[in-house]
Amino acid sequence: MADYIASMDRSIRDVAEQRDITGGYTVPAESLAAYEEEHAQESESFLKATQGVGIYSTAGSPYNQPMWAYYSDNSKGFCFEVEWTDEVLGQYQLMPTGVLYSSVARVHNRADIFGKLLREEAELHPDWSMDRLLEETRSDFFLFRFNALNTCRAVSIKHSDWAHEKEVRLIAPRSGPLPILKQILRRVYFMRTDFPEFVQVLTKLHQDYPDVELMQLAFQHTESYVDAKQVLVKLIPVSEMLAREGRNTETTED
């Protein structure tokens, strides 16, 4: 609680100093008291929110060899390239956020986000007084952004050992699957073809996702580090294959 209030106070004073307010600026006692009361009321609901969100984890590129090794069973799998449109993000209230990597104990002070948003408001409204800025921090829109950004940050911290992944997460208000794959899937990458599920997956993609591109990757230790080529798939009905085989047989007999 003390760190939370101290950070709030410091952020407000920093913004006031940047505006060269003569004689400095003293945060009204009632304002700090209000922040303290809000902190106590919101802590429990904030904890519940972070425990109930949905998290979709992605990488920034398909050209990452370690990812193929330990997430795709030594390259026996697929990588989906998806495109997050504004329409999909808005419809499902998804918030993209980069993962923060740290090798120290994870301490999340929600007041840090308050300071960030307060500075943004100050830049957007240079003519507002400090009292007007503080009034804005209690608006519904400000509080929505404050809670959403804090939730995203709290659930997007990992140890620095995983920094090579450069992970980007999509945070949903609640956990559970979303029926959006057909709206966002653009390409499917693969490397190996010698595993049982390969033909099943390609058949599924060809039948249900006909516009999705298929790309085969090969990593090399030469100047051209990654080779990616598009693959086209065509299904031949069994009846047609049998008919062709029959014609071939008849021709051979003749």
C-alpha positions in Angstrom: 0.0 0.0 0.0 2.7 2.5 0.9 4.7 1.8 -2.3 1.4 2.3 -4.3 0.6 5.7 -2.8 4.3 6.8 -2.9 4.4 6.0 -6.6 1.1 7.8 -7.3 2.4 10.9 -5.5 5.7 10.8 -7.3 4.1 10.5 -10.7 1.8 13.5 -10.0 4.7 15.6 -8.8 6.8 14.7 -11.8 4.1 15.8 -14.2 3.7 19.1 -12.3 7.4 19.7 -12.5 7.5 19.1 -16.2 4.8 21.8 -16.5 7.1 24.2 -14.5 4.4 25.0 -12.0 5.6 27.9 -9.9 6.3 26.8 -6.3 5.7 23.1 -7.1 2.5 21.2 -6.7 1.2 19.6 -3.6 -1.1 16.6 -4.1 -4.4 17.3 -2.3 -4.8 15.1 0.8 -8.2 14.0 -0.3 -6.8 12.8 -3.6 -4.2 10.6 -2.0 -6.9 9.4 0.5 -9.2 8.5 -2.5 -6.4 6.6 -4.2 -5.7 4.6 -1.0 -9.4 3.7 -0.6 -9.6 2.7 -4.3 -6.5 0.5 -3.9 -8.0 -1.4 -1.0 -11.3 -1.9 -2.8 -9.7 -3.0 -6.2 -7.0 -5.3 -5.0 -9.2 -8.4 -4.5 -11.1 -7.9 -7.8 -7.8 -7.3 -9.6 -6.4 -10.6 -8.3 -9.5 -12.4 -9.5 -9.3 -10.8 -12.9 -5.7 -11.9 -13.5 -6.5 -15.4 -12.5 -9.5 -15.7 -14.9 -8.1 -14.2 -18.1 -7.4 -16.1 -21.3 -3.9 -16.0 -22.7 -2.9 -16.8 -26.3 0.9 -17.0 -26.7 2.6 -16.3 -30.0 6.1 -15.7 -31.3 7.0 -12.9 -33.7 8.5 -15.0 -36.4 8.3 -18.6 -37.8 12.0 -18.6 -38.4 13.1 -19.6 -34.9 14.9 -23.0 -34.6 14.6 -23.5 -30.8 10.9 -22.9 -31.1 10.6 -25.7 -33.7 12.7 -27.9 -31.5 10.8 -27.8 -28.2 7.3 -26.7 -29.2 7.0 -28.8 -32.3 8.6 -32.1 -31.1 11.8 -31.6 -33.1 10.0 -30.1 -36.1 7.3 -32.7 -36.2 4.5 -30.1 -36.2 3.2 -26.9 -37.7 3.5 -23.2 -37.1 0.4 -21.0 -37.7 0.8 -17.5 -39.0 -2.2 -15.5 -37.9 -3.3 -11.9 -38.6 -5.1 -10.0 -35.8 -7.4 -7.5 -37.4 -8.9 -4.6 -35.5 -12.3 -6.1 -36.0 -11.3 -9.4 -34.3 -9.5 -7.6 -31.5 -12.5 -5.4 -30.8 -15.1 -8.1 -31.1 -13.5 -10.4 -28.6 -11.9 -7.6 -26.5 -8.4 -8.9 -27.1 -5.4 -6.9 -26.0 -1.9 -7.6 -27.5 1.0 -7.1 -25.1 4.7 -7.9 -25.2 6.1 -10.1 -22.6 8.4 -8.5 -20.0 11.5 -10.7 -19.2 13.1 -10.4 -15.8 15.6 -12.4 -13.7 14.5 -10.8 -10.4 11.5 -11.4 -8.2 8.3 -10.3 -9.9 6.9 -7.2 -8.2 4.0 -5.5 -9.9 3.1 -2.1 -8.7 -0.2 -1.0 -10.4 0.7 2.7 -9.7 3.4 2.4 -12.4 0.7 2.1 -15.0 -1.1 5.1 -13.4 2.0 7.2 -14.0 2.3 6.1 -17.6 -1.3 7.0 -18.3 -1.1 10.3 -16.4 1.8 11.4 -18.6 -0.1 10.5 -21.7 -3.0 12.6 -20.6 -0.7 15.5 -19.8 0.8 15.3 -23.3 -2.6 15.2 -24.9 -4.0 18.1 -22.9 -1.2 20.6 -22.2 -3.7 23.3 -21.3 -5.3 21.3 -18.5 -4.6 22.2 -14.9 -3.2 19.5 -12.5 -6.6 19.4 -10.8 -8.3 18.8 -14.1 -5.8 16.0 -14.9 -6.5 14.3 -11.6 -10.2 14.6 -12.2 -9.7 12.7 -15.5 -7.9 9.9 -13.7 -11.2 9.0 -12.1 -13.1 8.9 -15.4 -14.6 5.5 -16.5 -12.4 5.5 -19.6 -9.2 6.1 -17.7 -10.0 3.5 -15.1 -10.8 1.0 -17.8 -7.4 1.5 -19.4 -5.7 1.5 -16.0 -7.3 -1.9 -15.1 -6.8 -3.5 -18.5 -3.1 -2.5 -18.9 -2.4 -3.6 -15.3 -4.0 -7.0 -16.0 -2.0 -7.5 -19.2 1.3 -6.6 -17.5 0.7 -8.8 -14.5 0.1 -11.9 -16.6 2.9 -11.2 -19.1 6.1 -11.5 -17.1 8.5 -14.4 -17.6 12.0 -15.2 -16.5 14.8 -13.8 -18.7 15.9 -17.3 -19.7 13.0 -17.2 -22.2 13.8 -13.9 -23.7 14.9 -15.4 -27.0 11.2 -16.3 -27.7 10.3 -12.6 -28.0 6.8 -13.7 -27.1 3.7 -11.6 -27.8 0.5 -12.4 -25.9 -3.2 -11.8 -26.7 -5.1 -11.3 -23.4 -8.8 -12.1 -23.3 -11.2 -11.0 -20.5 -11.8 -14.7 -19.7 -10.3 -18.0 -20.4 -11.7 -20.5 -23.0 -11.5 -21.2 -26.7 -12.7 -18.6 -29.3 -14.1 -19.6 -32.8 -11.8 -17.2 -34.7 -9.2 -19.4 -36.5 -10.9 -19.1 -39.9 -10.8 -15.3 -39.5 -7.2 -15.0 -38.6 -5.2 -17.9 -40.2 -3.1 -16.8 -43.1 -0.3 -19.3 -43.5 0.8 -22.7 -42.1 4.5 -23.6 -42.0 6.0 -27.1 -41.6 9.4 -28.7 -41.9 9.2 -32.5 -41.6 6.6 -34.7 -43.2 7.5 -38.0 -41.5 5.0 -38.1 -38.7 1.5 -39.7 -38.7 -0.5 -36.5 -38.3 1.0 -34.8 -41.3 -1.4 -36.1 -44.0 -4.4 -35.6 -41.7 -3.6 -32.0 -40.9 -2.9 -31.2 -44.6 -6.2 -32.8 -45.6 -8.1 -30.8 -43.0 -6.4 -27.6 -44.1 -7.2 -28.2 -47.8 -10.8 -29.0 -47.1 -11.7 -26.4 -44.4 -9.1 -23.6 -45.1 -8.6 -23.6 -48.9 -7.3 -20.1 -49.0 -4.5 -20.6 -46.4 -1.0 -20.8 -47.9 1.3 -23.8 -47.0 5.0 -23.1 -46.6 7.8 -25.6 -46.1 10.8 -24.4 -44.2 14.4 -25.6 -44.3 17.2 -24.2 -42.1 20.7 -24.2 -43.5 24.1 -23.1 -42.2 24.9 -21.1 -45.4 24.4 -17.6 -46.6 20.7 -18.2 -47.2 19.9 -19.1 -43.6 16.2 -20.0 -44.2 14.6 -21.4 -47.2 10.8 -21.1 -47.5 8.8 -22.3 -50.4 5.1 -22.5 -51.0 3.5 -25.9 -51.3 0.3 -26.6 -53.3 -1.9 -29.5 -52.3 -4.5 -31.2 -54.5 -6.8 -34.0 -53.3 -7.8 -36.7 -55.8 -11.1 -38.5 -55.0 -10.8 -42.2 -54.5 -13.3 -42.9 -57.2 -11.2 -41.0 -59.7 -8.1 -42.8 -58.7 -9.7 -46.2 -59.1 -11.1 -45.1 -62.5 -7.6 -44.1 -63.6 -6.1 -47.4 -62.3 -8.8 -49.3 -64.2 -8.0 -47.5 -67.4 -4.3 -48.2 -67.0 -5.0 -51.8 -66.4 -7.2 -52.1 -69.5 -4.5 -50.4 -71.5 -1.9 -52.8 -70.3 -4.0 -55.8 -71.0 -4.6 -54.6 -74.6 
